[in-house]
Amino acid sequence: MAIVAIPNKPVIVNPLKQSQALGAALAFLGLKGMIPLLHGSQGCTAFAKVILVRHFRESIPLSTTAMTEVSTILGGEDNVEQAILTLVEKVNPEIIGLCTTGLTETRGDDMERILKNFRSNHPQLDELPILLVSSPDFKGALQDGYAAAVESMVKELPQKGEIKPQQVNILIGSAFTPGDLQEIKEIVTAFGLIPIVVPDLSASLDGHLDDSYSPITGGGTTLAQLRKIGSSAFTIAIGESMRGAAEILEKRFTIPYELFGELTGLDAVDNFLQALSDVSGVRVPEKYRRQRRQLQDAMLDTHFFFGRKQVSLALEPDLLWSTVSFLQSMGAEIQAAVTTTRSPNLEKLPVEKVIIGDLEDFEQVAVGSDLLISNSHAATISRSLNIPLYRQGIPIFDRLGIGQFTKVGYRGTMQIMFDIGNLFLEQEEMGARS
């Protein structure tokens, strides 16, 4: 059992975490025809937009209720109403994701009442889904807001229908890239299953060119698919943060679920494929059996460079769990683990201590490590400590191809294994020359 520590400091010096509102907006970007609407000041939305644009290198549809000093004091109901009407007129979204921010949460806007009044005043928009998420940025982190948005999706939109034996729900946490989602969909469909992925960033933020520009998301999970979730025979939740959404579906539609904390590493992928085989009744396809043998050979080639290496990580909880599990399976040792928010997984991590803190805390505990793993904001720490940095998480703005990066499945495991192994190999060569 790991000890979870929260440093007693009056201020965050070098932030590691991103806000709940940004996480909720990211989840909403995985729905087709969506535009996230942040209820707060223009700066809240602009900051989130900059983070996402720099990370994905794509145009990001985000809107704001543009609260001012006056509306903050008098109340933001008119701003919410006007913002929704403007979006309907200008971009005609299929779904709107309404996210609160620290400004409006501190003021105490009654968002449910505001939406109820809006519905009463504009019955012509009754068919427009508006998903409300409480996502204050003064508590929690990106993973919390993302999970809250997914829970809102499965709570509001699915409808009961006749069970379709081959249809499965795939609930994907914030730790996974569009490339990861694409690989997961390919694996699931190889078993003859029909996946409904929620949310599906692989169809909206995977970096593809369209014939025309759209002010709303051009791909992702469709509204029709979201309606059909209640007809699925099984739910696969990937990431501990997706447990709440899976339990909502189980309670509403009696859909059984299985949760996978990670899909990186030999044992993790074996368990995932076995679960898919059990659900579908289909034998594991030969191509994955061959990929498994390739991974085994890759592990033999690389484990010499991982053994006894000291690694320090600063990541969101789900991604921290997955990465720690993979590293330890390869023989590496965890020197320090820093994360952003509480999670049931933290106490279960096979490390001595997990710090819920910032990058200043990370710099202090990472001294003497062989490798750092965090987002691009840790690059200055990497240079200061003269320790290589392997970039994971959000944001990553100083490397290309993040949207297509894959770390799941046998192939994804080989990719991350070779990437990190090459860093260790380069360090050993530099040490030998010096």
C-alpha positions, 0 to 999 in steps of 0.5 A: 500500500502506497502512502499518499502525501499532500505537501503542506505548502500555501501555493502551487509553484510550478503547476502539473495539473490541468483544470477540470474544465479543460478535461471536460472539454476534451471529453466533449470533443470526442462527440460528433457535432459537438461544441463545448461551452465554458461558462466563465470568463473569456480567459478561461476558455482561451487558456484551455484552447491554447493548451489543446491547440498546442497539444493536438496541433488542430483547430479546437472548437470551444465557446464561452459565455464571456462573463464580465465583472458586472455579470459575475456580480448580477448572475450569468443566466442571461450569458448562458441563454445568449451563448446557447442561442448564438451557437444554435444560430451560427454553428448549429451544433448537434450537442452542446457540452456546458462546463462550469468554471471556477468563476461561476462555481465560486459565485454559486450559479444554479446551473440546473435551474438556469437550464430548466428556465432556458428549456421553458423559454425556448421549447423549440430547442427541446431536441437539442441535447445540452450536457451539463458538467460541474467542473470547477478548476479550484479542485480536482484536475483534468482527469476528474473533469473528463470523467464527469463529462463521460458520466454526464453523457451516459446519464443523459443520452442512452435509451433502453432498447433490445440487447444487441449481443455483438455490441459493446460499449468502450468507455475510454479515460483521459490517459489515452491518445487518439492513436490509442483509441484507433488501436483499441477499436481495431482490436475490438472489431477483429473479434467481430464485435461492434464497439461504441467508443465514448468518447471517440477522440480518434475520429475528431482529433486524430489529425486528418484533413477534411474538404471543408472547415467546420466550427463544430467537431467533424467526427467522434461518437454520434448522437445516434450511437450514444442513444444506442448505448443502452442496447449493448451487451457489455461495457469495457471501461478502460482507466479507473476514472471510467468506473463511475460511468460504467456503474451508471450504465450497469444501474440504468440498463443492467449492462455488466462491465469489466474495468482495465486499468491499463492496456500496456504490457504483456499481461495487460494486453493478454487479459484484454484479449481474453476478455474480448474472446470471452465476450465474443466467443471468437478465438484470438486472431492469429495476427495478435498471436504473432504480435504477442510473439514479437513483443516477447522477443522485444522484451528479451532485447530490451530488458537489459536496459530497463533493469534496476533503472530509477524512474520518476514520474509526474502524471495524472492518476490513470496514466501514472498507474498504467506507466508504473505497471509497465515499467515495473514489468520490465524491471525498472524501479520507481524512485518517485511518483507525483500526481494531480488528484486523488484516485482509488488507485493511488493507494494500490500503486506498488510504490512507497509514496505518491505525492499529490503535488506540483512540478516543484515537488517533482523536481525535489524528489526526482534528483538522481533518477535515470529517467523522468516521465511527465508532460512538456512542462517538465522539460526545464526540470530535465535540463536542470537535473541533466536527466532525460525526459520521456514525454507523456500526458497533456500538454506535449507541445515540443514533439510531433505526432502526439495524436497518432502516438500509440502505447496500447496493445502489443504493438503500442507496448513495443513502441513505448518499450523501444522509445524508453529503451533507446533513451536508456541505451543513449544514456549508457553510451554517453556514460561510456564515452565520458 
